[in-house]
Amino acid sequence: MGETYEQAGVSISAGEEAVERIKAKVRSTFRPEVIGDIGGFGGLFGFDQTRYRQPVLVSSTDGVGTKALVAQAAGRFDTIGVDLVAMCVDDLVCQGAEPLFFLDYIAVGRLDPDHIEQLVEGVAEGCRQAGCALIGGEMAEHPGAMEPGEFDLVGFAVGVVERDQLITGATVTVGDVLIGVPSPGLRSNGYSLARRILFERAGLSLDDPAFPGAHHTLAEELLKPSVVYAPAIAALTRAVDVRGVAHITGGGIPGNLTRVLPAGVDAVVERSTWEPPRIFGELQTLGEVSDEEMAKVFNLGIGMIVVVPEADSYRALDVLRSHDQRAVRIGQIVDGTGHVQLT
């Protein structure tokens, strides 16, 4: 008997079943601009140019990093898709763009329709929160390259903004205020260090309490889905003069806030103005991690930082809080050389 794809470890029938299972979830994200249905060679989006005078398309791609290994070990795949969408669309809004559509790529060692269905449900939920359409994607089975149960998840988002409404940081000036938008957990950054500290150094398991006295497990703590900030930041840009927006991901506050600072100014961030989630203190203690290293790797409980004029600061806080983001004033812009000072 001759060789078959199935014998090589790739199941076409499992792929077809997975596609059928996710169709309704994908359709739940569609916007009026989406043309057709899933299953074509490309996703179709009827861009309405009449809405804009000088539209600029903004794109972003990202993954979930080694947070995928935590999801794999816990056998829980229903939330990590939200992380994927957040990592992409929250980059778009840093430049003032409205997220329009999203595509995902899922690679697995063995295609399990249940596994795929959970992953895509998370992606669809993230898209619904962001207000963008999931218009396409790809599932790939990689026997030999990946073990059964292993997976990787990456995504690609496109948004649009008027050219004269682009947020670049160029207008940030001395006296402006820094508004921090809280992150309840690690989002999708620093998991290689977190896993090393928690599992290798401290010898903890996913079923252990997240920290002494916690009523939830370490798995639940590490798999908290990322907040999708895009709708709140978009509302803010319509309400006040937003001069800079920084998505606090890999590199922490110093590595990301500096990206929106023009020459001639520094950002002074006052760490006493917010309470970092408990997990950060546990990681620092268990790993004996320096303050400097913590600030370079983790967001320390701040997922986005917005720069606004002093006169707009109270209005900015009101708008963000009205969109369920408990924003706080965390610092200001001063004379300098484009650096971030954590005090």
Sequence and secondary structure as in RCSB ss.txt:
>XXXX:A:sequence
MGETYEQAGVSISAGEEAVERIKAKVRSTFRPEVIGDIGGFGGLFGFDQTRYRQPVLVSSTDGVGTKALVAQAAG
RFDTIGVDLVAMCVDDLVCQGAEPLFFLDYIAVGRLDPDHIEQLVEGVAEGCRQAGCALIGGEMAEHPGAMEPGE
FDLVGFAVGVVERDQLITGATVTVGDVLIGVPSPGLRSNGYSLARRILFERAGLSLDDPAFPGAHHTLAEELLKP
SVVYAPAIAALTRAVDVRGVAHITGGGIPGNLTRVLPAGVDAVVERSTWEPPRIFGELQTLGEVSDEEMAKVFNL
GIGMIVVVPEADSYRALDVLRSHDQRAVRIGQIVDGTGHVQLT
>XXXX:A:secstr
    TTTTT  HHHHHHHHHHHHHHHHTT  TTEES TTSSS EE   GGG SSEEEEEEEEE TTHHHHHHHHT
  SSHHHHHHHHHHHHHGGGT EEEEEEEEEEESS  HHHHHHHHHHHHHHHHHHT EEEEEEEEE BTTB TT 
EEEEEEEEEEEEGGG   STT  TT EEEEEE SS TTSSHHHHHIIIIIIS   TTSBSSTT SSBHHHHHT  
    HHHHHHHHHHS   EEEE  TTHHHHHHGGG  TTEEEEE GGGS   HHHHHHHHHHT  HHHHHHH  T
TEEEEEEE GGGHHHHHHHHHHTT   EEEEEEEESSS EEE 
